[in-house]
Amino acid sequence: MPETLFDKLWREHEVRRLSDSRSLIYVDRIFLHERTGSVALASLEQGGRRVRQRAHTFCTMDHIVDTLPGRGDDTLMPGGRDFIVTTRSSARAAGIQLFDINDRDQGIVHVISPELGIALPGTTLVCPDSHTCTLGGLGALAWGVGSTEAAHALATSTLRVQRPQNHRVTFQGQLSPGTTAKDMILFTIRELSAAGGAGHALEFSGEAIRELSVEGRLTLCNMATELSAFTALIAPDDKVIRYLEGRPFAPRGSLWQSATAHWQTLVSDPDARFDAETRLSVAGLKPQLSWGTSPEHSMDWDDSVPDPEQAPTGATRDAWRRAQDYMDLRPGSRLGDYPLDAAFMGSCTNSRLSDLRLAADFLAQSGQRVAPGVKALCVPGSGGVKRAAEAEGLHHVFTEAGFEWREPGCSLCFYAGGEGFGPGSRVVSTTNRNFEGRQGPGVRTHLASPLSVVASACAGHLVAAEAV
Amino acid sequence: MEAFQQHTGVALPLQRDNIDTDAIIPSREMRSVSKSGLAAGLFAPWRYLQADERIPNPDFPLNQSRYEGASILIAGNNFGCGSSREHAVWALMEAGFRVIIAPAFATIFFNNALRNGLLPVTLGPDDCTALLSFGADDPQQCQVTVDLQACSVTAGDRVYAFEIAADARRMLLEGLDEIGLTELDGDRVAAFEQADRRRRPWVYLDQGESS
């Protein structure tokens, strides 16, 4: 019977069927971080259990650790030190590999797991973090779980999982220059809604996907959780194989041969049945900006802020009103009409080398500097990204243009109580969530691509690079 | 885990779509490596005019005496979307909630709820609205009963049936410890690994070590 890519991965990891719709699924890799992984390790210890597959379990410090130069265990976040110290001692006691604060490979979990070859095509990977779906960009079946499920995976190398349905999203056409994977995913969420992927594993396919770089695919899959999807997948191809070869935890020698042979089978069969199908054309797609407080509140960068009176339903009208009230926007206005207070480059969505290069190229070629009064930060996603960027001199481009150049971590993607943007400030951000208060109480976040973020930082208001 | 069979309580309305876990409990309210100490941070962005000083917002239902002791939350579509933080479930439970009723839940939140004895009930938007209008005049008197044995929600003389997967229902009814349950399958997992090492040797990073 023809199978989808998801069907194959599910079958290859099914230890036992628990009921019609639920199976015991083998977990190949577990990644933890100090925010929620610490709780998982603690509850494992309290239950008197140990990590079953230590060699397959990893931990990083990314969520709470400061990104200021010269950082240590003390953080701007009140109580942050406790998370860091506890995670370190639990990880040591558990005997798992920890990418600690000053480890050369430390970084954001979903940046380092592909970069180090820990996530691989055809593997299952879980992490107590919703953006674990990022790794679907390699063809890994990866999904976010809570701390209790993480403890289950640590103790048993398995999870009891409700089987999602299959939904294929086919992207036709080619992206215009200046439009990126970030614009594609914001457009997709706007089209399908914030609940549009619920109960489904998405497969992204089509011409525009084949053209995307591996890092672009990671960006695209990163935000599948903003569609409330179980996860997203992209069939691995030669680009993925080239990307992974020689990475520290990737297989070598004969194991590499056996792995790549397996990866080539990881594709949906031609007549596989999907429970849902969506076709989206990205030809002529404009850069996208979010205007509201859900990623589904996104639009072409030069469109007008929508009028709640024109909303399709009463619930949507109320949501738009609340969002526009929070964001301090008038229906019919342009986002470019509002002055910006800050610009943020970073996060598991857009902090990889290609993101930094794109942004730095814009700065170098335009010769522009960050507008007066705009606080601008660039936070590389990992030690590896930071070293590679510095080797190319990108840090000079950013700092000379007026950006702060930080140490790797999640940083101001969310506000943990320490460092944040001020109440009421308007921020353009390469991150994934524009929720109320996400980047600090009262902060107004506009999601955008790295290009739009640097162009906006320099303009002092929201704009796309194509207009500059 | 706490078992769930039947519960009667005051229903609190929060009929917004896409209530995310950052709104349920912001990152800054998760202050220690612990599952407790979270109740005061529940809905902090909406519940307080000044979260730092804990100055209550009188317009938010959680602060209104008519909803005092509320233990059933009636919410909009896609409840619990966003971050995977299980703290959202722990905060709701610590604040006394035992049931969330909504047209749909985000998957990770749903799974986290099941594993902590918080019952997520899926009811259509019209049923949610009807439930709310039942309690609107006097929520303390017009309490709602949720019965997991019968898979029903009762509000006065109206009864609403809901569906929940059989194994999720059993997990809640019996308060099952899933890890313990899976450990009973330890031999199957070991057998799977043994066969899988031949199929996918490149997955296993402990080459040479015995496992």
Interface residues (C-beta under 8 A of the other chain):
Chain A: E12 V15 R16 L18 S19 S21 R22 L24 Y26 D28 R35 T36 S38 V39 A42 S43 G47 R49 Q53 A55 H56 M77 P78 G79 D82 F83 T86 T87 L120 G122 T123 P128 D129 S130 G144 V145 G146 S147 T148 E149 A151 H152 A155 T156 S157 T158 R160 Q162 P164 A194 A195 A198 G199 T225 E226 S228 F230 F249 P251 L255 W256 S258 A259 H262 S294 E296 A315 T316 D318 A319 R322 F414 Y415 A416 G417 R433 F435 E436 G437 R438 P441
Chain B: Q15 R16 D17 N18 D20 D22 A23 P26 S27 R28 M30 R31 S32 V33 S34 K35 P45 A51 G76 N77 N78 C81 G82 S83 S84 R85 E86 V89 A104 A106 T107 I108 N111 N112 R115 N116 P125 A165 A166 D167 A168 E178 I179 L181 T182 E183 D185 G186 R188 V189 F192 E193 D196 R199 R200 P201 W202 V203 Y204 L205 D206 Q207 E209 S211
